[in-house]
Amino acid sequence: MYCDSMDKDDPFRKPNPGMINYFIKKLDGKYSKEDMLMIGDASGYEGDFSDSDIKCAAAAGITYLDVDDFLRVTFFD
């Protein structure tokens, strides 16, 4: 799923949380927001093109992790 709208007020265009809210509704209570993690590359760090991903996650009330930080996570020793 993606949003091709250039209208900043479109609820599906980030940083608006429309797409996340759509999927939360489609999951029909199978997972809580506490179980969700958004991984993105628009974190608002110096050199990033935007901060729309981190703002979108915050607006939806889910945890966010920058993709570079995610790739550094060690899952197994």
C-alpha positions as CSV (number, residue, x, y, z in Angstrom):
1,M,0.0,0.0,0.0
2,Y,1.2,3.5,-0.7
3,C,-0.2,7.0,-1.0
4,D,0.3,8.8,-4.3
5,S,-1.4,12.0,-3.1
6,M,0.6,15.2,-2.8
7,D,-2.1,16.7,-0.6
8,K,-0.6,17.2,2.8
9,D,-4.1,16.9,4.3
10,D,-4.7,13.5,2.8
11,P,-5.1,11.2,5.8
12,F,-3.0,8.5,4.1
13,R,-0.1,10.8,3.4
14,K,2.6,10.7,6.0
15,P,3.0,12.1,8.5
16,N,-0.7,11.6,8.8
17,P,-1.4,8.2,10.3
18,G,-4.1,7.1,7.9
19,M,-2.3,4.0,6.5
20,I,-1.3,2.7,9.9
21,N,-4.8,3.3,11.3
22,Y,-6.2,1.4,8.2
23,F,-4.0,-1.6,9.0
24,I,-4.8,-1.5,12.7
25,K,-8.5,-1.7,11.8
26,K,-7.9,-4.5,9.3
27,L,-6.1,-6.5,12.0
28,D,-9.4,-6.4,14.0
29,G,-7.8,-6.5,17.4
30,K,-5.3,-9.3,16.7
31,Y,-2.5,-7.1,17.8
32,S,-2.3,-4.0,20.0
33,K,-0.4,-0.9,19.2
34,E,2.1,-2.0,21.9
35,D,2.9,-5.0,19.6
36,M,3.7,-2.8,16.6
37,L,6.9,-1.3,15.4
38,M,7.3,1.1,12.4
39,I,10.8,1.1,10.8
40,G,11.5,4.1,8.6
41,D,14.2,6.2,7.0
42,A,12.6,9.6,7.6
43,S,13.5,10.2,11.2
44,G,14.5,13.8,11.1
45,Y,18.1,13.1,11.7
46,E,20.7,15.5,10.2
47,G,20.9,14.6,6.5
48,D,17.5,12.9,6.4
49,F,15.1,14.1,3.7
50,S,12.2,14.3,6.2
51,D,10.9,13.5,9.6
52,S,7.5,12.2,8.3
53,D,8.1,8.5,9.3
54,I,8.8,9.3,13.0
55,K,5.9,11.8,13.1
56,C,3.5,9.3,11.5
57,A,4.4,6.6,14.1
58,A,3.9,9.1,16.9
59,A,0.5,10.2,15.5
60,A,-0.6,6.6,15.3
61,G,0.7,5.8,18.8
62,I,3.2,3.1,17.8
63,T,6.9,2.6,18.5
64,Y,9.4,3.9,15.8
65,L,12.9,2.8,15.0
66,D,15.2,4.3,12.3
67,V,16.2,1.7,9.7
68,D,19.9,2.2,10.4
69,D,19.3,1.6,14.1
70,F,17.2,-1.5,13.2
71,L,20.0,-2.9,11.1
72,R,22.4,-2.6,14.1
73,V,20.1,-4.5,16.5
74,T,21.5,-7.8,17.6
75,F,18.8,-10.4,17.9
76,F,21.1,-13.3,18.7
77,D,24.5,-13.6,20.4
